[in-house]
Amino acid sequence: MKSRLLTPIAALGLCFSAVSVVSITGSASMGASTSDWPQWRGPERNGISHESGLLKQWPAEGPKLLWQVNDIGDGYSTPAVVGTRIYVMSNRGFENEFVQALSTQDGKPVWTTRIGNVGSPTDFQYAKARSTPTVDGDFIYALGSDGDLACLETASGKIRWQKNIKKEFDGKPGFWAYAESPLVDGDVVVVTPGGAQATMVALNKKTGAVIWKSAVPGGDIADYASAIVVQAGGRKQYVQFLSKGIVGVDAKTGQFLWRYADVVKGMAQMTTPVARDGYVYGGAYGMGGGLVRLKSDGAGVAAEQVYLTRGLPNSMGGSVLFGDYLYGTAGAGLVAVEFTTGKVKWQAECIGRGSVAYADGLLYLHGENGEIALVEATPEAYREKGRFTPPAQPQRKRLGPYPEKAWTYPAIANGRLYIRDNGTLWAFDIKASR
């Protein structure tokens, strides 16, 4: 009974996960233009695109549909887009979870590579591919839901190295299996096996060799967020939302630095923290959000709570920090919040809960109900600039009272908006002029 009550969380941050505005110092976007979307939540892993010249208002029917494909395989993985290729994870059944490259021209497959099985297959409704591949020049890093981590060649899909983080590190994923998108930082790839022996690990991205293993006190299970890079308290850190709180570990050694436990209020932790200027925000699913300020504390780092407030962005669709304001959805819909104070500037029903991305002064929302909305990113008031439902929606399953929902994040690349919902992928033209 408990697992059924929790299953709506299953798609989880989907690996989805929500956002940091600090610059990613690694090379996940090297070789990619600023208009590409090379990893989880875009060029800087914060849900923000640097594109300009995009449509400021959508017609009633929405932006122009360039193409739609309905057979990319099941899953909640958000696409990564670099140049003329789309990279996404999917599955067909429980024994074939794979990475595939698709053409941006028409969505047709270029190559497909199986990396393992689907995790937690007993959860038959929500057991699906979840993670977004990370594109790093000539290579892709992908983590399967059963813990299969692979480095593949972008051109061919050939596997260069592979390991299972659950088996090799005695990893402990959450009930809904792994839902993390690998972080590439320089020569390092960071993932979260979970558990007491290697809660987080840093690997050599070229060989997969272990650089360090971080045994975080408490031995948290991995849960469903993705790590970010944060520079604060005089230390470069990898910050991750684990089952017992948000933690920071030293980027060079894996040394545990701090934990923020009070934000663990919901049923599962699936949103990647939001960070800027020494502040770190986390959303407590179904509850609210909390902010801490990181300060140097002798040889370590201390996390001092600034606020913990109900009704702030907390859904698995994450949030974006633009200017001084955080935008994301909560139970009541879209919320605009002053980042450093937690003061709500406005809230609107909009399309209810959903995932969010930002580009050119606008917020792009993909609602759990399947709708897409365009909203001005301003603390002044809620100003909607368009709303539509993509055509030929996929059929969603239902387990008892819990329907499957549209949980995948939007991706914005090269004047296009990419939306995935289970086995369907749409490409929309959002450029103001061509």
ChimeraX attribute file (.defattr): number of C-alpha atoms within 10 A of each C-alpha:
attribute: neighborCount
match mode: 1-to-1
recipient: residues
	/A:1	5
	/A:2	6
	/A:3	11
	/A:4	13
	/A:5	12
	/A:6	14
	/A:7	19
	/A:8	17
	/A:9	20
	/A:10	27
	/A:11	29
	/A:12	30
	/A:13	32
	/A:14	32
	/A:15	34
	/A:16	32
	/A:17	33
	/A:18	35
	/A:19	30
	/A:20	27
	/A:21	21
	/A:22	18
	/A:23	15
	/A:24	20
	/A:25	13
	/A:26	17
	/A:27	17
	/A:28	29
	/A:29	24
	/A:30	15
	/A:31	15
	/A:32	18
	/A:33	14
	/A:34	18
	/A:35	20
	/A:36	26
	/A:37	29
	/A:38	33
	/A:39	30
	/A:40	33
	/A:41	32
	/A:42	29
	/A:43	25
	/A:44	26
	/A:45	28
	/A:46	29
	/A:47	32
	/A:48	25
	/A:49	23
	/A:50	16
	/A:51	18
	/A:52	14
	/A:53	13
	/A:54	17
	/A:55	18
	/A:56	16
	/A:57	18
	/A:58	17
	/A:59	12
	/A:60	10
	/A:61	13
	/A:62	19
	/A:63	22
	/A:64	14
	/A:65	16
	/A:66	15
	/A:67	14
	/A:68	20
	/A:69	14
	/A:70	17
	/A:71	12
	/A:72	21
	/A:73	22
	/A:74	21
	/A:75	27
	/A:76	33
	/A:77	31
	/A:78	31
	/A:79	33
	/A:80	27
	/A:81	29
	/A:82	25
	/A:83	16
	/A:84	12
	/A:85	22
	/A:86	24
	/A:87	29
	/A:88	28
	/A:89	31
	/A:90	28
	/A:91	26
	/A:92	17
	/A:93	15
	/A:94	17
	/A:95	14
	/A:96	17
	/A:97	28
	/A:98	22
	/A:99	29
	/A:100	24
	/A:101	25
	/A:102	20
	/A:103	16
	/A:104	20
	/A:105	12
	/A:106	13
	/A:107	21
	/A:108	16
	/A:109	15
	/A:110	15
	/A:111	16
	/A:112	18
	/A:113	17
	/A:114	18
	/A:115	26
	/A:116	22
	/A:117	22
	/A:118	26
	/A:119	24
	/A:120	19
	/A:121	17
	/A:122	10
	/A:123	16
	/A:124	11
	/A:125	18
	/A:126	22
	/A:127	24
	/A:128	34
	/A:129	35
	/A:130	36
	/A:131	33
	/A:132	32
	/A:133	32
	/A:134	29
	/A:135	30
	/A:136	25
	/A:137	16
	/A:138	12
	/A:139	22
	/A:140	27
	/A:141	27
	/A:142	28
	/A:143	31
	/A:144	33
	/A:145	25
	/A:146	26
	/A:147	29
	/A:148	21
	/A:149	22
	/A:150	25
	/A:151	27
	/A:152	22
	/A:153	17
	/A:154	21
	/A:155	13
	/A:156	15
	/A:157	19
	/A:158	16
	/A:159	17
	/A:160	14
	/A:161	15
	/A:162	17
	/A:163	16
	/A:164	19
	/A:165	25
	/A:166	20
	/A:167	13
	/A:168	11
	/A:169	19
	/A:170	16
	/A:171	25
	/A:172	25
	/A:173	27
	/A:174	20
	/A:175	18
	/A:176	26
	/A:177	27
	/A:178	34
	/A:179	36
	/A:180	33
	/A:181	31
	/A:182	27
	/A:183	28
	/A:184	29
	/A:185	20
	/A:186	15
	/A:187	13
	/A:188	22
	/A:189	23
	/A:190	23
	/A:191	25
	/A:192	36
	/A:193	29
	/A:194	29
	/A:195	23
	/A:196	19
	/A:197	18
	/A:198	26
	/A:199	27
	/A:200	28
	/A:201	23
	/A:202	27
	/A:203	18
	/A:204	16
	/A:205	22
	/A:206	13
	/A:207	11
	/A:208	18
	/A:209	13
	/A:210	13
	/A:211	16
	/A:212	18
	/A:213	19
	/A:214	22
	/A:215	20
	/A:216	24
	/A:217	14
	/A:218	11
	/A:219	19
	/A:220	25
	/A:221	20
	/A:222	30
	/A:223	29
	/A:224	36
	/A:225	31
	/A:226	32
	/A:227	30
	/A:228	30
	/A:229	26
	/A:230	28
	/A:231	20
	/A:232	19
	/A:233	21
	/A:234	14
	/A:235	20
	/A:236	15
	/A:237	24
	/A:238	24
	/A:239	27
	/A:240	27
	/A:241	31
	/A:242	31
	/A:243	23
	/A:244	21
	/A:245	19
	/A:246	23
	/A:247	22
	/A:248	28
	/A:249	25
	/A:250	20
	/A:251	21
	/A:252	14
	/A:253	14
	/A:254	22
	/A:255	17
	/A:256	19
	/A:257	21
	/A:258	20
	/A:259	23
	/A:260	22
	/A:261	14
	/A:262	16
	/A:263	26
	/A:264	22
	/A:265	17
	/A:266	14
	/A:267	14
	/A:268	25
	/A:269	31
	/A:270	36
	/A:271	34
	/A:272	33
	/A:273	28
	/A:274	26
	/A:275	26
	/A:276	19
	/A:277	13
	/A:278	16
	/A:279	22
	/A:280	25
	/A:281	30
	/A:282	33
	/A:283	35
	/A:284	30
	/A:285	24
	/A:286	19
	/A:287	21
	/A:288	21
	/A:289	25
	/A:290	23
	/A:291	27
	/A:292	23
	/A:293	20
	/A:294	22
	/A:295	17
	/A:296	13
	/A:297	12
	/A:298	8
	/A:299	9
	/A:300	15
	/A:301	21
	/A:302	18
	/A:303	22
	/A:304	14
	/A:305	17
	/A:306	15
	/A:307	17
	/A:308	21
	/A:309	16
	/A:310	16
	/A:311	21
	/A:312	31
	/A:313	35
	/A:314	29
	/A:315	30
	/A:316	37
	/A:317	32
	/A:318	32
	/A:319	34
	/A:320	26
	/A:321	25
	/A:322	20
	/A:323	11
	/A:324	12
	/A:325	21
	/A:326	25
	/A:327	27
	/A:328	29
	/A:329	30
	/A:330	31
	/A:331	19
	/A:332	16
	/A:333	19
	/A:334	26
	/A:335	26
	/A:336	28
	/A:337	21
	/A:338	16
	/A:339	22
	/A:340	18
	/A:341	12
	/A:342	22
	/A:343	14
	/A:344	16
	/A:345	16
	/A:346	15
	/A:347	21
	/A:348	17
	/A:349	14
	/A:350	22
	/A:351	20
	/A:352	19
	/A:353	26
	/A:354	33
	/A:355	30
	/A:356	29
	/A:357	29
	/A:358	29
	/A:359	20
	/A:360	16
	/A:361	15
	/A:362	21
	/A:363	24
	/A:364	25
	/A:365	28
	/A:366	28
	/A:367	26
	/A:368	20
	/A:369	15
	/A:370	22
	/A:371	18
	/A:372	22
	/A:373	22
	/A:374	25
	/A:375	21
	/A:376	21
	/A:377	25
	/A:378	20
	/A:379	20
	/A:380	10
	/A:381	13
	/A:382	19
	/A:383	15
	/A:384	17
	/A:385	17
	/A:386	19
	/A:387	22
	/A:388	16
	/A:389	15
	/A:390	20
	/A:391	10
	/A:392	9
	/A:393	16
	/A:394	14
	/A:395	11
	/A:396	12
	/A:397	12
	/A:398	11
	/A:399	13
	/A:400	8
	/A:401	9
	/A:402	14
	/A:403	13
	/A:404	20
	/A:405	20
	/A:406	23
	/A:407	32
	/A:408	31
	/A:409	34
	/A:410	25
	/A:411	29
	/A:412	29
	/A:413	25
	/A:414	20
	/A:415	20
	/A:416	22
	/A:417	19
	/A:418	22
	/A:419	23
	/A:420	27
	/A:421	26
	/A:422	26
	/A:423	19
	/A:424	18
	/A:425	22
	/A:426	20
	/A:427	24
	/A:428	19
	/A:429	20
	/A:430	23
	/A:431	18
	/A:432	13
	/A:433	9
	/A:434	7
